Amino acid sequence: RPQDIDAALRRPGRFDWEINFPLPNRQDRELILQASAKRLTISGNLPHAWVAQNTEAWSAADLAAIWTEAGLLAAADNRSVILAEDYVGGFELVSAQKHRTVKLSMKGSTK
């Protein structure tokens, strides 16, 4: 986030360009999740719409982390196929990590 970068690093001459990449909206998040699924071995109907609805303010990298966690959950069960339960479990793990990170970053805040 630009506001988190020290002002000395952002002064003129340090960076030639500042490009804003907005966070994806619900529809874009669903498309990102679906596109990411194409390179994986999955089984069953995955709740892309539900996950997209519950991931407001998540980046594409956050969404990709869901698939990483889902794959690890499947591997832990000795499966090479990702099931809906792995997908939802991956969402829950990443969601918990994001909430924990936010709470930790707020610790010591004067607000």
Secondary structure, 3 states (H helix, E strand, C coil): CHHHCCHHHHCCCCCCCCCCCCCCCHHHHHHHHHHHHCCCCECCCCCHHHHHHCCCCCCHHHHHHHHHHHHHHHHHCCCCCECHHHHHHHHHHHHHHHHHHHHHHHCCCCC
